[in-house]
Amino acid sequence: MKAVVRHSGNMSFIGKSESNHWVIMDTTKKVGGEEASVRPIELILIGLGGCTSVDVISILNKMRVKLDKFEVNIDANQAEDYPKVFKKIHIEYIFHGKDLKKGNLERAIKLSQEKYCSVSAMLRNTAELTYSYKIIE
């Protein structure tokens, strides 16, 4: 996989990879940015959420599980010193639907976290990853 990141002024950058979609990045005013877009470190958490969500939905689709809505909330703590890597990350999976079987949901999450999600696998090298889920009928 390849990617390109281009400086677009001040502390703003644009980047794209093989999917050919541009992402805008900026940083805080404290370090010269304009806070006009997502910070690069935030993209890591968004990528984690996207990666595990794709896995979970794909697995549940194969199980023919019907959801009304699905989302993940991610809460992360970074090290205080540079490089400020993530030290703890908690993923909360939220499933909306009727008659959802806990076993199916737990299996989908476990497969994502232990086998399929490459972002989780990378982050696990520096951070303690935990997860939970809840069902909203």
ChimeraX commands (.cxc) that place a marker at each C-alpha (Angstrom):
marker #1 position 0.00,0.00,0.00 radius 0.5
marker #1 position 1.22,3.50,-0.78 radius 0.5
marker #1 position 0.14,6.94,0.37 radius 0.5
marker #1 position 1.04,10.57,-0.28 radius 0.5
marker #1 position 0.74,13.53,2.09 radius 0.5
marker #1 position 1.05,17.11,0.82 radius 0.5
marker #1 position 1.55,20.29,2.78 radius 0.5
marker #1 position -1.30,22.69,2.03 radius 0.5
marker #1 position -0.30,25.71,4.12 radius 0.5
marker #1 position 0.42,26.55,7.75 radius 0.5
marker #1 position 0.05,23.22,9.58 radius 0.5
marker #1 position -2.54,21.77,7.21 radius 0.5
marker #1 position -1.97,18.71,5.05 radius 0.5
marker #1 position -3.91,16.59,2.62 radius 0.5
marker #1 position -3.29,12.92,2.10 radius 0.5
marker #1 position -4.56,10.03,0.05 radius 0.5
marker #1 position -3.74,6.41,-0.49 radius 0.5
marker #1 position -4.67,3.78,-3.03 radius 0.5
marker #1 position -8.42,4.35,-2.66 radius 0.5
marker #1 position -7.74,7.79,-4.18 radius 0.5
marker #1 position -9.77,9.76,-1.61 radius 0.5
marker #1 position -8.25,12.85,-0.05 radius 0.5
marker #1 position -8.25,13.42,3.71 radius 0.5
marker #1 position -7.66,16.86,5.18 radius 0.5
marker #1 position -5.56,17.11,8.35 radius 0.5
marker #1 position -4.72,20.04,10.60 radius 0.5
marker #1 position -3.52,20.54,14.14 radius 0.5
marker #1 position -4.19,22.71,17.16 radius 0.5
marker #1 position -3.65,26.46,17.27 radius 0.5
marker #1 position -1.15,25.82,20.06 radius 0.5
marker #1 position 1.31,24.37,17.52 radius 0.5
marker #1 position 0.47,26.64,14.59 radius 0.5
marker #1 position -2.57,24.95,13.14 radius 0.5
marker #1 position -5.99,26.40,12.52 radius 0.5
marker #1 position -8.01,23.51,13.97 radius 0.5
marker #1 position -9.71,23.31,10.59 radius 0.5
marker #1 position -9.80,19.53,10.36 radius 0.5
marker #1 position -9.03,16.26,12.08 radius 0.5
marker #1 position -5.60,15.81,13.67 radius 0.5
marker #1 position -3.49,12.92,12.35 radius 0.5
marker #1 position -3.56,11.08,15.70 radius 0.5
marker #1 position -7.36,11.23,15.64 radius 0.5
marker #1 position -7.33,9.43,12.30 radius 0.5
marker #1 position -5.75,6.46,14.08 radius 0.5
marker #1 position -8.79,6.13,16.37 radius 0.5
marker #1 position -11.19,6.70,13.50 radius 0.5
marker #1 position -9.32,4.04,11.52 radius 0.5
marker #1 position -9.57,1.63,14.45 radius 0.5
marker #1 position -13.31,2.23,14.69 radius 0.5
marker #1 position -13.75,1.79,10.97 radius 0.5
marker #1 position -11.64,-1.36,10.81 radius 0.5
marker #1 position -13.41,-3.21,13.60 radius 0.5
marker #1 position -16.83,-1.95,12.44 radius 0.5
marker #1 position -16.28,-3.36,8.94 radius 0.5
marker #1 position -15.34,-6.71,10.48 radius 0.5
marker #1 position -18.27,-6.84,12.90 radius 0.5
marker #1 position -20.88,-5.85,10.31 radius 0.5
marker #1 position -19.45,-8.27,7.74 radius 0.5
marker #1 position -19.51,-11.14,10.23 radius 0.5
marker #1 position -23.02,-10.32,11.43 radius 0.5
marker #1 position -24.24,-10.09,7.81 radius 0.5
marker #1 position -22.91,-13.61,7.22 radius 0.5
marker #1 position -24.81,-14.71,10.34 radius 0.5
marker #1 position -27.90,-12.97,8.90 radius 0.5
marker #1 position -28.17,-10.74,11.96 radius 0.5
marker #1 position -30.38,-7.73,11.29 radius 0.5
marker #1 position -29.41,-4.49,13.04 radius 0.5
marker #1 position -31.41,-1.28,13.13 radius 0.5
marker #1 position -28.31,0.78,13.91 radius 0.5
marker #1 position -24.69,0.21,14.90 radius 0.5
marker #1 position -21.90,2.42,16.20 radius 0.5
marker #1 position -18.71,2.27,18.20 radius 0.5
marker #1 position -17.46,4.74,20.77 radius 0.5
marker #1 position -13.72,4.83,21.39 radius 0.5
marker #1 position -12.06,6.29,24.47 radius 0.5
marker #1 position -8.26,6.50,24.48 radius 0.5
marker #1 position -5.50,7.72,26.78 radius 0.5
marker #1 position -2.12,8.82,25.47 radius 0.5
marker #1 position 1.27,8.78,27.14 radius 0.5
marker #1 position 2.20,12.12,28.67 radius 0.5
marker #1 position 5.69,12.17,27.12 radius 0.5
marker #1 position 6.70,12.12,23.46 radius 0.5
marker #1 position 5.99,10.18,21.43 radius 0.5
marker #1 position 2.50,10.40,22.88 radius 0.5
marker #1 position 1.43,6.90,21.90 radius 0.5
marker #1 position -1.91,5.51,22.97 radius 0.5
marker #1 position -1.56,3.61,26.24 radius 0.5
marker #1 position -5.17,2.53,26.82 radius 0.5
marker #1 position -7.99,2.25,24.31 radius 0.5
marker #1 position -11.50,1.13,25.08 radius 0.5
marker #1 position -13.99,0.32,22.32 radius 0.5
marker #1 position -17.69,0.26,23.13 radius 0.5
marker #1 position -19.82,-1.45,20.49 radius 0.5
marker #1 position -23.46,-0.34,20.47 radius 0.5
marker #1 position -25.98,-2.55,18.74 radius 0.5
marker #1 position -29.53,-1.38,18.10 radius 0.5
marker #1 position -32.15,-3.96,17.21 radius 0.5
marker #1 position -34.71,-6.47,18.42 radius 0.5
marker #1 position -34.11,-10.04,19.48 radius 0.5
marker #1 position -30.34,-9.75,19.08 radius 0.5
marker #1 position -28.47,-12.81,20.39 radius 0.5
marker #1 position -25.56,-11.95,22.64 radius 0.5
marker #1 position -23.59,-14.96,21.41 radius 0.5
marker #1 position -23.60,-13.70,17.81 radius 0.5
marker #1 position -22.53,-10.21,18.82 radius 0.5
marker #1 position -19.79,-11.48,21.13 radius 0.5
marker #1 position -18.46,-13.83,18.44 radius 0.5
marker #1 position -18.34,-11.03,15.84 radius 0.5
marker #1 position -16.48,-8.72,18.23 radius 0.5
marker #1 position -14.05,-11.43,19.30 radius 0.5
marker #1 position -13.25,-12.41,15.70 radius 0.5
marker #1 position -12.63,-8.79,14.79 radius 0.5
marker #1 position -10.40,-8.12,17.79 radius 0.5
marker #1 position -8.48,-11.41,17.78 radius 0.5
marker #1 position -8.25,-12.28,14.10 radius 0.5
marker #1 position -9.29,-9.73,11.50 radius 0.5
marker #1 position -8.77,-6.10,12.55 radius 0.5
marker #1 position -5.25,-5.14,11.48 radius 0.5
marker #1 position -5.50,-1.73,13.18 radius 0.5
marker #1 position -6.28,-3.39,16.52 radius 0.5
marker #1 position -3.35,-5.75,16.02 radius 0.5
marker #1 position -0.96,-2.84,15.43 radius 0.5
marker #1 position -2.23,-0.74,18.31 radius 0.5
marker #1 position -2.07,-3.68,20.70 radius 0.5
marker #1 position 1.74,-3.38,20.50 radius 0.5
marker #1 position 1.67,-0.11,22.47 radius 0.5
marker #1 position -1.77,0.07,24.06 radius 0.5
marker #1 position -3.98,-1.98,26.29 radius 0.5
marker #1 position -7.09,-2.60,24.18 radius 0.5
marker #1 position -10.35,-3.41,25.93 radius 0.5
marker #1 position -13.88,-3.58,24.68 radius 0.5
marker #1 position -17.47,-3.85,25.81 radius 0.5
marker #1 position -20.83,-3.81,24.15 radius 0.5
marker #1 position -24.42,-2.93,24.81 radius 0.5
marker #1 position -27.68,-3.70,23.13 radius 0.5
marker #1 position -30.39,-1.11,22.72 radius 0.5
marker #1 position -33.77,-2.51,21.68 radius 0.5
marker link #1:1,2 radius 0.2
marker link #1:2,3 radius 0.2
marker link #1:3,4 radius 0.2
marker link #1:4,5 radius 0.2
marker link #1:5,6 radius 0.2
marker link #1:6,7 radius 0.2
marker link #1:7,8 radius 0.2
marker link #1:8,9 radius 0.2
marker link #1:9,10 radius 0.2
marker link #1:10,11 radius 0.2
marker link #1:11,12 radius 0.2
marker link #1:12,13 radius 0.2
marker link #1:13,14 radius 0.2
marker link #1:14,15 radius 0.2
marker link #1:15,16 radius 0.2
marker link #1:16,17 radius 0.2
marker link #1:17,18 radius 0.2
marker link #1:18,19 radius 0.2
marker link #1:19,20 radius 0.2
marker link #1:20,21 radius 0.2
marker link #1:21,22 radius 0.2
marker link #1:22,23 radius 0.2
marker link #1:23,24 radius 0.2
marker link #1:24,25 radius 0.2
marker link #1:25,26 radius 0.2
marker link #1:26,27 radius 0.2
marker link #1:27,28 radius 0.2
marker link #1:28,29 radius 0.2
marker link #1:29,30 radius 0.2
marker link #1:30,31 radius 0.2
marker link #1:31,32 radius 0.2
marker link #1:32,33 radius 0.2
marker link #1:33,34 radius 0.2
marker link #1:34,35 radius 0.2
marker link #1:35,36 radius 0.2
marker link #1:36,37 radius 0.2
marker link #1:37,38 radius 0.2
marker link #1:38,39 radius 0.2
marker link #1:39,40 radius 0.2
marker link #1:40,41 radius 0.2
marker link #1:41,42 radius 0.2
marker link #1:42,43 radius 0.2
marker link #1:43,44 radius 0.2
marker link #1:44,45 radius 0.2
marker link #1:45,46 radius 0.2
marker link #1:46,47 radius 0.2
marker link #1:47,48 radius 0.2
marker link #1:48,49 radius 0.2
marker link #1:49,50 radius 0.2
marker link #1:50,51 radius 0.2
marker link #1:51,52 radius 0.2
marker link #1:52,53 radius 0.2
marker link #1:53,54 radius 0.2
marker link #1:54,55 radius 0.2
marker link #1:55,56 radius 0.2
marker link #1:56,57 radius 0.2
marker link #1:57,58 radius 0.2
marker link #1:58,59 radius 0.2
marker link #1:59,60 radius 0.2
marker link #1:60,61 radius 0.2
marker link #1:61,62 radius 0.2
marker link #1:62,63 radius 0.2
marker link #1:63,64 radius 0.2
marker link #1:64,65 radius 0.2
marker link #1:65,66 radius 0.2
marker link #1:66,67 radius 0.2
marker link #1:67,68 radius 0.2
marker link #1:68,69 radius 0.2
marker link #1:69,70 radius 0.2
marker link #1:70,71 radius 0.2
marker link #1:71,72 radius 0.2
marker link #1:72,73 radius 0.2
marker link #1:73,74 radius 0.2
marker link #1:74,75 radius 0.2
marker link #1:75,76 radius 0.2
marker link #1:76,77 radius 0.2
marker link #1:77,78 radius 0.2
marker link #1:78,79 radius 0.2
marker link #1:79,80 radius 0.2
marker link #1:80,81 radius 0.2
marker link #1:81,82 radius 0.2
marker link #1:82,83 radius 0.2
marker link #1:83,84 radius 0.2
marker link #1:84,85 radius 0.2
marker link #1:85,86 radius 0.2
marker link #1:86,87 radius 0.2
marker link #1:87,88 radius 0.2
marker link #1:88,89 radius 0.2
marker link #1:89,90 radius 0.2
marker link #1:90,91 radius 0.2
marker link #1:91,92 radius 0.2
marker link #1:92,93 radius 0.2
marker link #1:93,94 radius 0.2
marker link #1:94,95 radius 0.2
marker link #1:95,96 radius 0.2
marker link #1:96,97 radius 0.2
marker link #1:97,98 radius 0.2
marker link #1:98,99 radius 0.2
marker link #1:99,100 radius 0.2
marker link #1:100,101 radius 0.2
marker link #1:101,102 radius 0.2
marker link #1:102,103 radius 0.2
marker link #1:103,104 radius 0.2
marker link #1:104,105 radius 0.2
marker link #1:105,106 radius 0.2
marker link #1:106,107 radius 0.2
marker link #1:107,108 radius 0.2
marker link #1:108,109 radius 0.2
marker link #1:109,110 radius 0.2
marker link #1:110,111 radius 0.2
marker link #1:111,112 radius 0.2
marker link #1:112,113 radius 0.2
marker link #1:113,114 radius 0.2
marker link #1:114,115 radius 0.2
marker link #1:115,116 radius 0.2
marker link #1:116,117 radius 0.2
marker link #1:117,118 radius 0.2
marker link #1:118,119 radius 0.2
marker link #1:119,120 radius 0.2
marker link #1:120,121 radius 0.2
marker link #1:121,122 radius 0.2
marker link #1:122,123 radius 0.2
marker link #1:123,124 radius 0.2
marker link #1:124,125 radius 0.2
marker link #1:125,126 radius 0.2
marker link #1:126,127 radius 0.2
marker link #1:127,128 radius 0.2
marker link #1:128,129 radius 0.2
marker link #1:129,130 radius 0.2
marker link #1:130,131 radius 0.2
marker link #1:131,132 radius 0.2
marker link #1:132,133 radius 0.2
marker link #1:133,134 radius 0.2
marker link #1:134,135 radius 0.2
marker link #1:135,136 radius 0.2
marker link #1:136,137 radius 0.2
view
